[in-house]
């Protein structure tokens, strides 16, 4: 009845029938409408880890898990920018090329022109932002589809990378601050206080969120689900730090990656700008009629996404200690897009979370890392990754159909 009157119903207000039958029906309803959040991804990641552990117990060793985090930090940071673009229902095919070009800008300024490391890094990030602004303005002002504009960017910025590197082909990095972005590890005396600060900050955020919802007269999530979420997140932080400290320590790259994701999550979930992003991704015309400046939102998102691509490129250069003509090429772009989709961000816009970048990057990185440990060929790795991506996209499409059917009911 409420759907016929055009009144939106909060899914959390729908009460399930009592008993096991009601719980099962409620689970099926949430699954069909994509309301289970990150649970399917977490279950899938657990299955992947279990399979690789049974095949090779070294997979879950502290050394390998630390290496896994270092491997996904750059790709995951790029994927965080892709998440923002997908929330608008758009696509960015230039992220890989932009990451390589921004890293080359930083490296050339630092190595060949003797700039200090901090200005060099800021220049690389600024180059990424400028490219994103260019893409966003071209898309909004000339009404050219983002697919075409960023495809042209993929080709053009790759050519700019080759031009910038010139005949040298490879430029090595040796500045300790830049290489320290992925080469710095914090011992237990620092790692555990950082973990405690992260957990306390998260708990405070959850409590403030409940207080704000109560003050606004909005329905509150059940306390049991809130406590369970806090326990799971806190447990994950403690487990991660325990694993890292058994090896070299807490990686600075992991803190950078997680910090980027947290800031983006706060931006899109706790600010007016973020609400406008979801509104534009859900229905751009309705958002425009509501007074949202849709074009400005699109330009800002493409600028942020390219800045994240630049940050990912800088992390990759720091880990490899160099930039070369293949920086940002290969499977960088495809893995970044796949991570965003596998992590739970909808290809249709309007649904997703910055946490998708972490979960999706863990899935993609775990598949690659595990198959390398098993000495499987690249052909198998690509086929398995493609199959996982297809399954994730299919679940997204089925969930969208389920929500549409529920809305017509």
Secondary structure, 3 states (H helix, E strand, C coil): CCCCCCCCCCHHHCCCCCHHHHHHHHHHHHHHCCCCCCHHHHHHHHHHHHHHHHHCHHHHCHHHHHHHHHHHHHHHHHHHHHHHHHHCCCCCCCHHHHHHHHHHHHHHHHHHCCCCHHHHHHHHHHHHHHHHHHHHHHHHHHCCCHHHHHHHHHHHHHHHHHHHHHHHCEEECCCHHHHHHHHCEECHHHHHHHHHHHHHHHHHHHHHHHHHHHHCCCCCCCHHHHHHHHHHHHHHHHHHHHHHHHCCCEEHHHHHHHHHHHHHHHHHHHCHHHHHHHHHHHCHHHHHHCCCCHHHHHHHHHHHHHHHHHHHHHHHHHHHCEEECCCCCCCHHHHHHHHHHHCCCCCCCCCCCCHHHHHHHHHHHHHHHHHHHCCCCHHHHHHHHHHHHHHHHHHHHHHHHHHHHHHHC
